[in-house]
Amino acid sequence: MKPMTIALLAGGMSSEREVSLKSGDQVYEALDKEKYTVLRYDPKTDLMKLVTDAPKIDFALIILHGPYGEDGTVQGLLDCLGIPYQGSGVLGSAIAMDKVASKLLYEKAGIPTPPYLVLDGRCDPSFETITSRIGLPLVVKPARGGSSIGMSIVREPGALPEAIEKARTFGPDVLIEAYIQGTELTVAVIGNQELEALPVIEIIPDKRFTFFDYEAKYTPGATNEICPARIDETIREKAQHLAMAAHRALFCEGCSRTDMILSDEHIHVLETNTIPGMTRTSLLPLAARTAGISFSSLMDRLIELGLDKHRRSHSTGSIRPAG
């Protein structure tokens, strides 16, 4: 049987480029070369080559993070080219990348999330209003993006302006939410219509980190990640239920990973990632491994789900663009 030709997209133009490249390297190593012929593309430089090669590509693995990769833009291009891909489509990708849109849909679905305000530059509330409405400490972060880039925890009112300016270097809109002290959890979900929640992971950053920031996420040994998490069965079931509810509420497909805080037996959902990291220190491969799914098998599963999504979306008789 002829190997499937896979376009592996990694790199891109966002602030998470280096993480994407590392994830792409690990995914390349994990793919079974007897099943797949792997062609690598960096969207920063290779988009025209991807378009030219489209007729010979059977499937794309999007291993991109942040804007111009995880936000629906590349997904839309692949849809136009008729190339199936893993994970969420344009709608789910765009919604999950926008933390404000995600918050609104969480609330609509009854998913608990910390209180928040949005600064969009048009009529921002005063610092006094912000702290009086939400209190301190606060979490300040860009409304779009990932890997905790541009994020700060504000414990004193005087630190708020600097935190807002830091977040705004990554976009004009800023999300400010209540800081919830507790245990950080994350739950990965696999599936399109029928969902499977993987084992819950407990995240314990080293004491030198104030929160699970970029360095804590991607420095080997900087964070203790315990899987399965040290929580009771009721909390585990609730966390997995909320992760699947978030996956559905944000129109995700294929896979997602939802981050949460457990505080006094209450779970607060923070955000959902549609393309979780795939480096050696990443959480989705850890959860899959704990569930007995090897990295290579995980990639096979995501490809199968992507092909299934593509078949369903094209069942109305639309055709792939001519090469």
NUDREN-97722 format. One record per residue (C-alpha): residue in one letter; residue number from 1; x, y, z. Coordinates in steps of 0.5 Angstrom, whole numbers. Each point is the difference from the previous one (the first is absolute). Layout:
<recs>
{A, NUM, {X, Y, Z}};
...
</recs>
This chain:
<recs>
{M, 1, {0, 0, 0}};
{K, 2, {3, 7, -2}};
{P, 3, {2, 4, 6}};
{M, 4, {-5, 6, 1}};
{T, 5, {4, 7, -1}};
{I, 6, {-1, 4, 6}};
{A, 7, {2, 8, 0}};
{L, 8, {3, 1, 7}};
{L, 9, {-1, 8, 1}};
{A, 10, {4, 3, 6}};
{G, 11, {3, 6, 1}};
{G, 12, {-4, 6, -2}};
{M, 13, {0, 7, 2}};
{S, 14, {-2, 1, 7}};
{S, 15, {3, 1, 6}};
{E, 16, {0, -8, 1}};
{R, 17, {4, -1, -6}};
{E, 18, {5, -4, 4}};
{V, 19, {-4, -4, 4}};
{S, 20, {-4, -2, -7}};
{L, 21, {7, -2, -3}};
{K, 22, {2, -4, 6}};
{S, 23, {-7, -4, 0}};
{G, 24, {1, -1, -8}};
{D, 25, {6, -3, 1}};
{Q, 26, {-3, -5, 5}};
{V, 27, {-6, -1, -4}};
{Y, 28, {5, -2, -6}};
{E, 29, {4, -5, 4}};
{A, 30, {-7, -3, 3}};
{L, 31, {-3, -1, -7}};
{D, 32, {0, -7, -3}};
{K, 33, {4, 1, -6}};
{E, 34, {-2, -7, -3}};
{K, 35, {-7, 3, 0}};
{Y, 36, {1, 7, -2}};
{T, 37, {5, 4, -4}};
{V, 38, {1, 7, 4}};
{L, 39, {1, 7, -4}};
{R, 40, {2, 5, 5}};
{Y, 41, {-3, 7, -1}};
{D, 42, {2, 7, 4}};
{P, 43, {-6, 5, -2}};
{K, 44, {4, 5, 2}};
{T, 45, {4, -1, -7}};
{D, 46, {-3, -6, -3}};
{L, 47, {-8, 2, -2}};
{M, 48, {1, 0, -7}};
{K, 49, {4, -6, 0}};
{L, 50, {-6, -4, 4}};
{V, 51, {-5, 3, -5}};
{T, 52, {4, -2, -6}};
{D, 53, {1, -7, 3}};
{A, 54, {-8, -1, 2}};
{P, 55, {-2, -5, -5}};
{K, 56, {5, -5, 3}};
{I, 57, {-1, 1, 7}};
{D, 58, {-5, -5, 3}};
{F, 59, {0, 3, 7}};
{A, 60, {3, 6, 4}};
{L, 61, {2, 0, 8}};
{I, 62, {-1, 7, 2}};
{I, 63, {6, 1, 6}};
{L, 64, {-1, 7, 0}};
{H, 65, {-2, 5, 7}};
{G, 66, {-2, 6, 0}};
{P, 67, {-3, 5, -5}};
{Y, 68, {1, -2, -8}};
{G, 69, {0, -7, 2}};
{E, 70, {-5, -2, 6}};
{D, 71, {-5, 5, -1}};
{G, 72, {-3, -2, -7}};
{T, 73, {4, 3, -5}};
{V, 74, {4, -6, -2}};
{Q, 75, {-6, -4, 1}};
{G, 76, {-4, 4, -5}};
{L, 77, {6, 0, -5}};
{L, 78, {0, -8, 0}};
{D, 79, {-8, 0, -1}};
{C, 80, {1, 4, -6}};
{L, 81, {5, -5, -2}};
{G, 82, {-4, -6, 1}};
{I, 83, {5, -3, 5}};
{P, 84, {-2, -3, 6}};
{Y, 85, {3, 1, 7}};
{Q, 86, {0, -1, 7}};
{G, 87, {-4, 3, 6}};
{S, 88, {-5, 6, -1}};
{G, 89, {-3, 3, -6}};
{V, 90, {0, 8, -1}};
{L, 91, {-5, 1, 5}};
{G, 92, {2, -4, 6}};
{S, 93, {7, 3, -1}};
{A, 94, {-2, 7, -1}};
{I, 95, {-4, 0, 6}};
{A, 96, {5, -4, 5}};
{M, 97, {5, 5, -2}};
{D, 98, {-4, 6, 2}};
{K, 99, {0, -1, 8}};
{V, 100, {-6, 5, 0}};
{A, 101, {-4, -4, -5}};
{S, 102, {1, -6, 4}};
{K, 103, {-2, 3, 7}};
{L, 104, {-7, 2, -3}};
{L, 105, {-1, -7, -3}};
{Y, 106, {3, -3, 7}};
{E, 107, {-6, 4, 3}};
{K, 108, {-5, -2, -5}};
{A, 109, {1, -7, 1}};
{G, 110, {0, 1, 8}};
{I, 111, {8, -2, 1}};
{P, 112, {3, 4, 6}};
{T, 113, {5, 5, -2}};
{P, 114, {4, 5, 4}};
{P, 115, {-4, 7, 0}};
{Y, 116, {4, 5, -5}};
{L, 117, {0, 7, -4}};
{V, 118, {2, 1, -7}};
{L, 119, {4, 6, -2}};
{D, 120, {-1, 2, -7}};
{G, 121, {3, 7, 0}};
{R, 122, {-7, 3, -2}};
{C, 123, {-2, 1, 7}};
{D, 124, {4, -3, 5}};
{P, 125, {-2, 0, 8}};
{S, 126, {5, 4, 5}};
{F, 127, {5, -4, 4}};
{E, 128, {-4, 1, 6}};
{T, 129, {-6, -2, -4}};
{I, 130, {3, -7, -2}};
{T, 131, {3, -1, 7}};
{S, 132, {-7, 1, 3}};
{R, 133, {-4, -4, -4}};
{I, 134, {5, -6, 0}};
{G, 135, {4, 1, 6}};
{L, 136, {8, -2, 0}};
{P, 137, {4, -4, -2}};
{L, 138, {-2, 1, -7}};
{V, 139, {2, -4, -6}};
{V, 140, {2, 4, -6}};
{K, 141, {1, -3, -7}};
{P, 142, {-1, 1, -8}};
{A, 143, {-7, -1, -2}};
{R, 144, {3, -5, -6}};
{G, 145, {6, -4, 1}};
{G, 146, {3, -6, 4}};
{S, 147, {6, -3, 4}};
{S, 148, {-1, 6, 5}};
{I, 149, {3, 5, -4}};
{G, 150, {-1, 7, 2}};
{M, 151, {-4, -3, 7}};
{S, 152, {2, 3, 7}};
{I, 153, {-3, -1, 6}};
{V, 154, {-2, 7, 4}};
{R, 155, {0, 0, 7}};
{E, 156, {1, 8, 1}};
{P, 157, {-4, 5, -3}};
{G, 158, {6, 4, -2}};
{A, 159, {2, -6, -4}};
{L, 160, {-6, 0, -5}};
{P, 161, {2, 5, -5}};
{E, 162, {7, -3, -2}};
{A, 163, {-4, -7, 0}};
{I, 164, {-5, 3, -5}};
{E, 165, {5, 3, -4}};
{K, 166, {4, -7, 0}};
{A, 167, {-6, -3, -3}};
{R, 168, {-2, 5, -5}};
{T, 169, {7, -1, -3}};
{F, 170, {-4, -7, -3}};
{G, 171, {-6, 4, -2}};
{P, 172, {-5, 5, 2}};
{D, 173, {-5, -4, 4}};
{V, 174, {2, -2, 7}};
{L, 175, {-4, -5, 4}};
{I, 176, {1, 2, 8}};
{E, 177, {-3, -6, 4}};
{A, 178, {0, -2, 8}};
{Y, 179, {6, -4, 2}};
{I, 180, {-3, -6, 3}};
{Q, 181, {5, -3, 5}};
{G, 182, {0, -8, -1}};
{T, 183, {3, -6, -3}};
{E, 184, {1, 0, -8}};
{L, 185, {-3, -5, -4}};
{T, 186, {-1, -2, -7}};
{V, 187, {-4, -5, -4}};
{A, 188, {1, -2, -7}};
{V, 189, {-6, -2, -4}};
{I, 190, {0, -4, -7}};
{G, 191, {-5, -1, -5}};
{N, 192, {-5, 3, -4}};
{Q, 193, {-7, -2, 1}};
{E, 194, {1, -5, 5}};
{L, 195, {5, 2, 5}};
{E, 196, {5, -3, 5}};
{A, 197, {3, 4, 6}};
{L, 198, {8, -2, 1}};
{P, 199, {2, 0, 7}};
{V, 200, {1, 6, 4}};
{I, 201, {6, 3, 1}};
{E, 202, {2, 4, 7}};
{I, 203, {5, 6, -2}};
{I, 204, {5, 2, 6}};
{P, 205, {5, 5, -3}};
{D, 206, {7, 1, 4}};
{K, 207, {0, 5, 6}};
{R, 208, {4, 5, -4}};
{F, 209, {-6, 1, -5}};
{T, 210, {-6, 4, 2}};
{F, 211, {-4, -4, -5}};
{F, 212, {0, -5, -5}};
{D, 213, {3, 5, -5}};
{Y, 214, {4, -1, -7}};
{E, 215, {6, -2, 4}};
{A, 216, {-3, -4, 4}};
{K, 217, {-4, -4, -5}};
{Y, 218, {6, -1, -5}};
{T, 219, {6, -1, 5}};
{P, 220, {1, -7, 1}};
{G, 221, {0, -1, 7}};
{A, 222, {-3, 6, 2}};
{T, 223, {-7, -2, 2}};
{N, 224, {-2, -7, 3}};
{E, 225, {-6, -3, -4}};
{I, 226, {-4, -5, 3}};
{C, 227, {-4, -5, -4}};
{P, 228, {-5, -2, 2}};
{A, 229, {-1, 6, 5}};
{R, 230, {-1, -1, 7}};
{I, 231, {-7, 1, 1}};
{D, 232, {-6, -4, 2}};
{E, 233, {-5, -3, -5}};
{T, 234, {-5, 5, 1}};
{I, 235, {5, 6, -2}};
{R, 236, {3, -5, -6}};
{E, 237, {-7, -1, -3}};
{K, 238, {-2, 7, 1}};
{A, 239, {6, 3, -3}};
{Q, 240, {0, -5, -6}};
{H, 241, {-8, 2, -1}};
{L, 242, {2, 7, 0}};
{A, 243, {6, -1, -5}};
{M, 244, {-5, -4, -5}};
{A, 245, {-5, 6, 1}};
{A, 246, {5, 5, -2}};
{H, 247, {2, -4, -6}};
{R, 248, {-7, 0, -2}};
{A, 249, {-2, 7, 2}};
{L, 250, {6, 3, -4}};
{F, 251, {-2, -4, -6}};
{C, 252, {7, -4, 0}};
{E, 253, {1, -7, -4}};
{G, 254, {6, -5, 0}};
{C, 255, {3, 2, 7}};
{S, 256, {1, 6, 5}};
{R, 257, {3, 1, 7}};
{T, 258, {-4, 4, 5}};
{D, 259, {4, 4, 6}};
{M, 260, {-4, 0, 7}};
{I, 261, {1, 2, 7}};
{L, 262, {-2, -4, 6}};
{S, 263, {-2, 4, 6}};
{D, 264, {-4, -2, 6}};
{E, 265, {-3, -6, -4}};
{H, 266, {-2, 5, -6}};
{I, 267, {3, 0, -7}};
{H, 268, {1, 6, -4}};
{V, 269, {1, -1, -7}};
{L, 270, {5, 5, -3}};
{E, 271, {1, -1, -7}};
{T, 272, {0, -6, -6}};
{N, 273, {6, -1, -4}};
{T, 274, {-2, -3, -7}};
{I, 275, {7, -2, -2}};
{P, 276, {4, -2, 6}};
{G, 277, {7, 0, 0}};
{M, 278, {4, -7, -2}};
{T, 279, {7, 1, 3}};
{R, 280, {3, -5, 5}};
{T, 281, {-3, 5, 6}};
{S, 282, {-7, 1, -3}};
{L, 283, {-6, -3, 3}};
{L, 284, {-4, -3, -5}};
{P, 285, {5, -5, -1}};
{L, 286, {1, -2, 7}};
{A, 287, {-8, -1, 1}};
{A, 288, {0, -4, -6}};
{R, 289, {6, -4, 3}};
{T, 290, {-3, -1, 6}};
{A, 291, {-7, -3, -3}};
{G, 292, {5, -5, -4}};
{I, 293, {0, 4, -7}};
{S, 294, {7, 1, -2}};
{F, 295, {2, 6, -4}};
{S, 296, {0, -3, -7}};
{S, 297, {-7, -3, 2}};
{L, 298, {-2, 7, 2}};
{M, 299, {2, 3, -7}};
{D, 300, {-4, -6, -3}};
{R, 301, {-6, 1, 4}};
{L, 302, {0, 8, -2}};
{I, 303, {1, -2, -7}};
{E, 304, {-6, -5, 0}};
{L, 305, {-4, 6, 3}};
{G, 306, {2, 5, -5}};
{L, 307, {-2, -4, -6}};
{D, 308, {-6, -2, 3}};
{K, 309, {-2, 7, 1}};
{H, 310, {2, 2, -7}};
{R, 311, {-5, -6, -2}};
{R, 312, {-5, 3, 4}};
{S, 313, {1, 7, -3}};
{H, 314, {0, -2, -7}};
{S, 315, {-6, -5, 0}};
{T, 316, {-4, 5, -3}};
{G, 317, {3, -1, -7}};
{S, 318, {5, 6, 0}};
{I, 319, {6, -2, -4}};
{R, 320, {8, 1, 2}};
{P, 321, {3, 6, -4}};
{A, 322, {3, -2, -7}};
{G, 323, {8, -1, 0}};
</recs>
